[in-house]
Amino acid sequence: MLTPLKDRACLLRDLAPVLVLAALTGACSSGPAPATFDLSAPTSRIRGAAGVQVLVNEPAALQALATQQILVKDASGSVSFIGGGQWADNLPRLIQTRLINTFENASQLRGVSRPSSGAVADVQLISELRRFEIATPDNLAVAEISVKIVSDQNGRIVNGRIFRASVPASAVDAPNAARALDEALSVVMLDIVRWVSGSPLPRREEPGDLGSQSQVPDRDKAPT
């Protein structure tokens, strides 16, 4: 005859497959998968800074923004997330990609890429995603990014600026919030491209670009 302790062990062993199946069934029946929303890249053409190579870093962000969740923040600063929707990728990485696309679409720069490309750059854009949320009770989609232009040759900060835009959201649900945040981000990204393209940017010196010709002895000069 089994002791009570052995009875309990046998019961748990027999029920283990049933418990696992119940857990899987519960996970599968927890509701429909959230809708996935992408961000767009504006296509306006902007002139300036021709011939400059720019690397666009992934924006730094606090943990609440470094997710795929769509953020809501009330007047007290309390943070929550909108159910039923998510971004197509981790938000800072997605914004990095769309900012690169905006430069490619809008600018006359020689080349724009991410640091992992291995490209040799003239400058890097170092940024921080400061806000990307639906602000209640006004229901405003707010996008705010701090950007610094850094010389890739010596690490010196050439210029810096904070870009911010807000767009009304018609409702605080996933589709309307995503649409309004996409519009606000498009304004910010175009402003960033205009600012970078219109700034005097340092350029990495290339062989043949140095004033080395002045150091070459003048062969026509008569010896003393």
C-alpha positions in Angstrom: 0.0 0.0 0.0 1.3 3.4 -0.9 2.0 6.0 1.7 0.2 9.4 1.4 3.5 11.0 0.2 3.9 8.4 -2.5 0.2 8.7 -3.5 0.7 12.5 -4.1 3.9 11.9 -6.1 2.1 9.3 -8.3 -0.9 11.6 -8.8 1.3 14.5 -9.9 3.2 12.2 -12.3 -0.1 11.0 -13.8 -1.5 14.5 -14.1 1.7 16.2 -15.5 0.8 15.6 -19.2 -2.8 16.9 -18.6 -1.4 20.0 -16.9 1.0 20.8 -19.7 -1.7 20.3 -22.3 -4.0 22.6 -20.3 -1.3 25.3 -20.1 -0.7 25.1 -23.9 -4.4 25.2 -24.6 -4.8 28.3 -22.4 -1.9 30.0 -24.2 -3.4 29.3 -27.6 -6.9 30.5 -26.5 -5.8 33.7 -24.8 -7.1 35.8 -27.7 -6.1 36.9 -31.2 -2.6 38.0 -31.9 -2.0 41.7 -31.7 -2.1 43.7 -34.9 1.4 44.7 -36.1 2.1 48.3 -37.3 5.0 49.6 -39.3 6.4 53.1 -39.5 6.8 54.9 -42.8 9.7 56.9 -44.3 8.9 60.2 -46.0 9.9 60.7 -49.6 10.4 64.5 -49.9 13.5 65.5 -51.8 16.0 67.7 -49.9 19.2 69.2 -51.3 22.4 69.8 -49.5 25.5 68.1 -48.0 26.3 66.3 -51.2 29.2 63.9 -51.0 29.0 63.3 -47.3 28.9 59.8 -45.8 26.7 59.5 -42.6 26.3 56.6 -40.2 22.9 56.6 -38.3 23.2 54.9 -34.9 20.3 53.1 -33.2 18.7 55.6 -30.8 19.2 55.1 -27.1 16.0 54.8 -25.2 14.6 54.0 -21.8 13.3 50.5 -21.2 9.6 51.6 -21.6 10.4 52.8 -25.2 12.8 49.9 -26.1 10.0 47.5 -26.9 7.4 46.8 -29.5 4.6 48.1 -27.3 2.6 51.2 -28.1 3.0 53.6 -25.2 0.4 55.8 -23.4 1.4 58.3 -20.8 -1.0 60.4 -18.7 -0.5 63.8 -17.2 0.9 62.4 -14.0 3.6 60.5 -15.9 2.0 57.1 -15.4 2.8 54.7 -18.3 0.6 52.0 -19.8 0.4 50.2 -23.1 -2.3 49.9 -25.7 -3.6 46.3 -26.1 -4.3 44.8 -29.5 -1.3 46.3 -31.3 2.4 46.4 -31.5 5.3 47.8 -33.7 6.8 45.7 -36.4 10.2 45.6 -34.6 11.9 46.9 -31.4 11.1 50.6 -31.6 14.6 52.1 -31.5 15.7 49.7 -34.2 12.7 50.4 -36.3 13.1 54.2 -36.1 16.8 53.8 -37.0 15.8 51.9 -40.2 13.1 54.4 -41.1 15.5 57.4 -40.5 18.0 55.8 -42.8 15.3 55.3 -45.4 14.2 58.9 -45.1 17.8 60.1 -45.7 18.0 57.8 -48.8 14.6 59.1 -50.1 15.1 62.8 -49.3 18.8 63.7 -49.3 21.6 64.2 -51.8 24.1 62.7 -49.3 26.7 60.3 -50.9 25.8 57.5 -48.6 23.8 56.7 -45.4 24.1 53.5 -43.5 24.2 51.9 -40.1 27.5 51.4 -38.2 27.4 47.6 -38.6 27.7 48.1 -42.4 31.4 48.8 -41.9 31.3 51.9 -44.1 33.8 54.6 -43.6 31.9 57.8 -42.6 32.4 61.5 -42.3 30.0 61.9 -39.5 27.8 59.8 -37.2 24.3 60.7 -35.9 24.0 59.8 -32.2 20.5 60.1 -31.0 18.1 59.4 -28.0 14.5 58.6 -28.3 13.1 60.8 -25.6 9.3 60.5 -26.2 7.1 58.3 -28.5 3.7 58.1 -26.9 0.1 59.0 -26.8 -0.2 61.7 -24.2 -3.5 61.8 -22.4 -5.9 63.4 -21.6 -5.3 65.5 -24.8 -4.7 62.4 -26.9 -1.7 63.8 -28.6 0.8 61.5 -30.4 4.2 62.9 -29.4 7.6 62.1 -31.0 10.8 63.6 -29.6 14.3 62.7 -30.5 17.6 64.3 -29.4 20.3 64.2 -32.2 24.0 65.0 -32.1 26.2 65.2 -35.2 29.6 63.7 -34.3 32.8 63.8 -36.4 33.8 60.2 -37.1 37.4 61.3 -37.4 38.0 62.8 -34.0 34.7 62.1 -32.1 34.0 65.8 -31.6 30.3 66.9 -31.4 29.7 69.2 -34.3 26.1 70.2 -33.5 23.1 69.0 -31.5 19.4 69.6 -31.5 16.1 68.3 -30.1 13.3 67.6 -32.6 9.7 67.3 -31.5 6.3 67.0 -33.2 2.8 66.2 -32.0 -0.3 65.1 -33.9 -3.8 64.6 -32.5 -4.9 61.0 -32.2 -8.6 60.5 -33.0 -8.9 57.7 -30.5 -6.6 55.9 -28.0 -6.7 52.5 -29.7 -4.0 50.7 -31.6 -4.8 51.7 -35.2 -5.4 55.4 -34.4 -2.5 55.6 -32.1 -0.1 54.0 -34.6 -1.3 56.3 -37.4 -0.8 59.4 -35.3 2.6 58.4 -34.0 3.7 57.6 -37.6 2.7 61.1 -38.7 4.5 62.7 -35.8 7.6 60.7 -36.5 7.6 61.6 -40.2 7.6 65.3 -39.3 10.6 64.7 -36.9 12.6 62.6 -39.4 12.2 65.2 -42.2 13.3 67.9 -39.8 16.4 65.9 -38.9 17.2 65.3 -42.6 16.8 69.0 -43.4 19.0 70.0 -40.4 21.8 67.5 -41.2 21.7 68.3 -44.9 21.9 72.0 -44.3 24.7 71.9 -41.7 28.3 72.4 -42.4 29.6 68.9 -42.0 33.3 67.9 -41.5 34.6 65.5 -44.1 37.1 62.7 -43.7 40.3 63.6 -45.6 41.0 61.1 -48.3 44.3 60.4 -50.1 44.9 63.1 -52.7 42.7 65.6 -50.9 45.4 66.9 -48.5 47.4 70.0 -49.4 50.4 67.8 -49.9 51.2 69.5 -53.2 52.6 72.5 -51.3 55.1 70.2 -49.6 56.6 68.9 -52.8 59.9 70.6 -53.6 59.7 73.2 -56.4 61.8 71.6 -59.1 61.9 74.8 -61.1 63.4 76.7 -58.3 67.1 77.3 -58.8 69.4 75.8 -56.2 71.1 78.1 -53.8 
